[in-house]
Amino acid sequence: MGKSPKKRNNRRHNPVRVPDNHLPPGLHAASATSSRSQDVLPIMQKLESADPTERTWACAAVTNLIQNDPSTRRLLQGKNVIGALITRLSDNIDDVVVEASGALRNLCIDGGWEICSEMNNKNIMAPLKAFVPKISAVLDELIRSSPRKVAKNMETRIFELAENIITIFWCLSETSDKALQAVNKVSLVPFLMSFLFNKSQIPIDTVLAAAQCLYVLSEDNPPCVDALRNDTGYIQCLFGIPKPQDDISSDDERNVMLRALACGILKHVAPLPVIIPQPPIDVDRDIALPLLVPLLSFSVQDASDRVQQLITMGNVDGNVGHVKGGPKSDHRSEAQIELDKIESHVRTVQVSLDILTAVCAQLPEPEPVNEDLVDEEDEGLEVEEDVKEIDGRDSDDAISVDGKTETSTALSLLPTLTPRLLSLARPTMLSFPPPGTSSPHPPTTSALGVVHVRAFECLNNLFWSAGGPNGSIPDQNTQAATHVWDELWNILSLVGKESEWTLGGSTSGQERRKEMWEIGIGVLWGLARITRGVLTPLAERVQVLIEYCDSTTDADIKVKCIGTLACLAQKREAIEANKIIATYLFHLITSRSRTSQPEPIFHAVSNIIDIYSDEASPYDVNFREMNWLAVLADAREDVHRMVKGIDRRKPGGKELREFGEEVLANLVAFVKYRSSLKF
């Protein structure tokens, strides 16, 4: 329940770069807000021109029109620009093909899922598949020829076409299972790996596109994983790319991204085959953590401030970021180039967080210390606060327990990762678009919003892995936990309550804020769980959790709210807060609406039992004075009916039924026990 899974149906690595969901639906709204609407029809006409020069110009012009302009992009979609560009992929003029592929690539990146789905439905896979053997043959000839027989400008166009086609494959792979299966049938692994094998002879942008595509295809996708795992040459090539022992501070941002992607691919493919004569390698300990943790020392605030300065300076137009192919793309200003670098850096951090989220989900939980073996001089052993930076050689991320080293446990990584993740999760002025309008620089806003969400997901998994079998951390960490708790609430305050970013009852365009709250509640629960009874339940925060639980219809989010509240209710001195929280949980248990969502009710019952399992606790007075034993006794039959009403055949039904039966048994036993007490 607690850890954030990686879901293929969510576009994780290439989110919508320039969203249009802040616009009202329909072409009329797009036409009213587009400054280039008069150019749409002439461009569409020239795409069908008999003159190849005009067709080439029109394909490049599509890129110019869509850059940072979602209104014009929507107008072009309404004129079937995607179908027209797919037709141009089969053009008999090479320049037209390259420009058409570039325009489609940019539509994928800027537009996202909807456009990719439309491309897939319009059978873009047919021309894409035909390019793979052609590009492979030309690439092989280029690599083998010495000196190169192809003119430099033609060589550049070939690599540009390859990058465009690969990027389209990458975006399609993230669109839907249907599109992913279509891409799998092309068997792209040998094609993509050929670019990594020959990376020193190929432009870095093309190599990066191949690595990005492999990174996406290798995530929970057995055909790709098996193809990589079954060829030791592929594994050795991937191992040769990330070199955490080298200084990456002066590296080109694209080389750093390539290392991170190779690390991510290895993580997806793990467990790795044994490569003779090399000893087995732990991808997390030996590659991921040493390489990726330093990349988190990035200031999103500084990046946001610099982007705003560059925008204020002017001389910044739509040709910004990773969108290529327009006639002006080779004549960008220094400000545009710097904006491109900033976005690239943020995207590298995003990929690093993606990988670390998976690492944190699989970290070994710290084992409990055998107190019988602890010498008197070792009593009170603490995790060192001055945890050294991970460098991959000294295993400084380890903690020592009774002279034994446990490396890369979640507990040992808390001091290293938590401050960095909190910093990355903190929103800036550019993190979210203003309600009802677009961001002053959509690519940066898109990238920053994703980084904030990923940082929260990574924190969530870290906290849920850190508790160990007993679900708690050592006492010496509790003071730091209180600081982290306050910082989490500060971050959510910056995100704002839904009422603050809702316009006319609509939250369109504010999806990242919504995600931050949904994941943030899980982070709060994870931290509250491992510091149960430590955190002070401030009345305002308790009320926010109660209101959020009431406002959502998502059972999983309700469970997170209930779990967080229950942990806060167990602070021994907070008798009044305990009463408020328990009253709310009993309200959920006795509410008539409970039949529609049994899982939150089961958790409410289970948590009430946990809260009042110790009748000697100071706040147990609430249980007795409010006569809650009678309420629980009356609830037994209702819970029983709820359990019996769960259909085991439905997805998740079997597990929910078993959990409900466990809760019911505990409820019956708890009522019996409390009834036997003298008071």
Disulfide bonds with the S-S distance in Angstrom:
none
